[in-house]
Amino acid sequence: MLKVSYDKWGQLPEFLRDLAVNGDHPRTRERFFALFEICGGKSASQVGRETGRNHQTVMDWVRRYNKKGHESLFYRHTGGNLPLFAGKSPTD
Protein backbone atom coordinates (compact mmCIF):
# COMPACT_ATOMS: atom_id res chain seq x y z
CA MET A 1 0.00 0.00 0.00
CA LEU A 2 1.22 3.45 -0.94
CA LYS A 3 1.95 5.63 2.08
CA VAL A 4 2.86 9.29 2.36
CA SER A 5 5.70 9.50 4.91
CA TYR A 6 4.85 12.95 6.24
CA ASP A 7 6.05 12.01 9.74
CA LYS A 8 9.56 11.47 8.32
CA TRP A 9 9.62 15.21 7.60
CA GLY A 10 7.97 16.29 10.86
CA GLN A 11 4.80 17.28 9.02
CA LEU A 12 1.11 16.51 9.24
CA PRO A 13 -1.47 15.97 6.49
CA GLU A 14 -2.82 19.45 7.28
CA PHE A 15 0.51 20.90 6.13
CA LEU A 16 0.05 19.17 2.77
CA ARG A 17 -3.52 20.49 2.57
CA ASP A 18 -2.27 24.03 3.23
CA LEU A 19 0.26 23.68 0.40
CA ALA A 20 -2.54 22.36 -1.83
CA VAL A 21 -4.67 25.41 -1.09
CA ASN A 22 -1.98 28.08 -1.01
CA GLY A 23 0.61 26.87 -3.53
CA ASP A 24 1.90 29.42 -6.02
CA HIS A 25 1.28 27.29 -9.11
CA PRO A 26 -1.66 25.06 -10.13
CA ARG A 27 0.65 22.08 -10.64
CA THR A 28 2.10 22.49 -7.17
CA ARG A 29 -1.40 22.64 -5.69
CA GLU A 30 -2.42 19.54 -7.65
CA ARG A 31 0.54 17.51 -6.35
CA PHE A 32 -0.05 18.39 -2.71
CA PHE A 33 -3.78 17.81 -3.02
CA ALA A 34 -3.00 14.31 -4.33
CA LEU A 35 -0.75 13.59 -1.35
CA PHE A 36 -3.36 14.92 1.06
CA GLU A 37 -6.03 12.69 -0.49
CA ILE A 38 -3.76 9.64 -0.18
CA CYS A 39 -3.18 10.49 3.48
CA GLY A 40 -6.96 10.34 3.83
CA GLY A 41 -7.07 6.77 2.53
CA LYS A 42 -7.49 7.12 -1.21
CA SER A 43 -5.38 5.09 -3.61
CA ALA A 44 -3.19 6.48 -6.38
CA SER A 45 -5.70 5.04 -8.86
CA GLN A 46 -8.60 6.89 -7.24
CA VAL A 47 -6.68 10.16 -7.11
CA GLY A 48 -5.55 9.66 -10.70
CA ARG A 49 -9.12 9.16 -11.91
CA GLU A 50 -10.32 12.22 -10.00
CA THR A 51 -7.54 14.49 -11.28
CA GLY A 52 -7.17 13.09 -14.78
CA ARG A 53 -3.60 12.00 -14.08
CA ASN A 54 -2.10 8.58 -14.61
CA HIS A 55 -1.86 6.63 -11.35
CA GLN A 56 1.88 6.12 -12.01
CA THR A 57 2.33 9.89 -12.02
CA VAL A 58 0.57 10.15 -8.67
CA MET A 59 2.75 7.35 -7.27
CA ASP A 60 5.85 9.16 -8.56
CA TRP A 61 4.79 12.28 -6.61
CA VAL A 62 4.46 10.21 -3.44
CA ARG A 63 7.83 8.54 -3.96
CA ARG A 64 9.51 11.88 -4.65
CA TYR A 65 7.98 13.40 -1.52
CA ASN A 66 8.96 10.40 0.59
CA LYS A 67 12.54 10.52 -0.67
CA LYS A 68 13.24 14.27 -0.90
CA GLY A 69 10.52 16.10 1.03
CA HIS A 70 7.87 18.63 0.11
CA GLU A 71 10.21 21.04 -1.68
CA SER A 72 10.74 18.44 -4.41
CA LEU A 73 7.10 18.83 -5.50
CA PHE A 74 7.10 22.57 -6.13
CA TYR A 75 6.56 23.26 -9.82
CA ARG A 76 9.57 24.60 -11.70
CA HIS A 77 9.48 25.50 -15.38
CA THR A 78 12.19 23.33 -16.90
CA GLY A 79 11.63 23.18 -20.63
CA GLY A 80 10.86 25.07 -23.73
CA ASN A 81 12.39 28.16 -25.19
CA LEU A 82 11.28 31.69 -24.56
CA PRO A 83 9.78 33.49 -27.54
CA LEU A 84 12.40 35.19 -29.73
CA PHE A 85 11.22 38.65 -28.76
CA ALA A 86 10.17 37.97 -25.17
CA GLY A 87 10.01 41.10 -23.08
CA LYS A 88 10.82 43.51 -25.89
CA SER A 89 8.48 46.18 -27.10
CA PRO A 90 8.02 46.90 -30.83
CA THR A 91 9.88 50.20 -30.44
CA ASP A 92 13.10 48.68 -29.00
N, C-alpha and C positions, 0 to 999 in steps of 0.2 A: 504494500500500500504506500502510495506517495504521501510524504509528510513534509510540511514546511517547518524547518528547524529554527523557528524564531527565537527559542530560548537560548540557542547557541550564541546569538548576538545580543542577548539581554533585552529582547523586545517582546512585545505582546501583539496579538492579532489586531488590536485597536490601533497600534502604530502603523500597520500595513493599511488599514482602512483609512487612516488620516492621509497617508501618502496617495491612496487611490482617489481621495476627494480633492486634495490640494496640490497634486503634482502639476508641474509647469507645462507638461506636454501630454496630449491625449494618449500617446503610446505608453508613457510612464504610468499614467493613471490606470490604463487597461491592465498592465502587468501586475500592479499591486492589488487591483481589484480581484484578479484571478487568484493570487496567493491568499488573499483574505477569504475568498469563497472556499478554497481548499481547506483552510484552517477550520472552516465551519462544517466540514464533512463532505463537500462535493468532490467528485473525481475530476481528473484532468479531462476526461471525455465529456462530462457534463458541462464543465466550464467552457470547453472548446465549442460545443454545440451552441451554448448561449451567447458566446462572443463572436462566433464565426471563424474561430482559429482552429487549426489542426491541434489535436490533443498532444502530439509530439512537441509542438511549439510551447504549449502550456507546461509540459513536463520539463522542457529545457529551461524555462523561466524559474521553475522551482529548484532545479539542480544548480543553476547559476547562483540563485539567492543562497542556497544551502552552502555552497562552496565559497562564495566571495562576499556575501552580505548584500544589504539593500542597495548600496551605491552602484552595484553592477547592473541594476535594472533601470537606471535612469536613461532615458532616450538621449542618444547623441547622433547627430547627423554625420554619417560616415562615408557617403558615396555621392556620386554625381558631380558634375561640374557646374560652376556658377555660370549664368548667362554671360556672353561675351562683353556686354556693356552694363553689367550689374553696377548699380550705384552711380552711374554717370547720367547727367542730364543732357538733353540734345544740344545745349549751347556750349558744352565743354570742349 
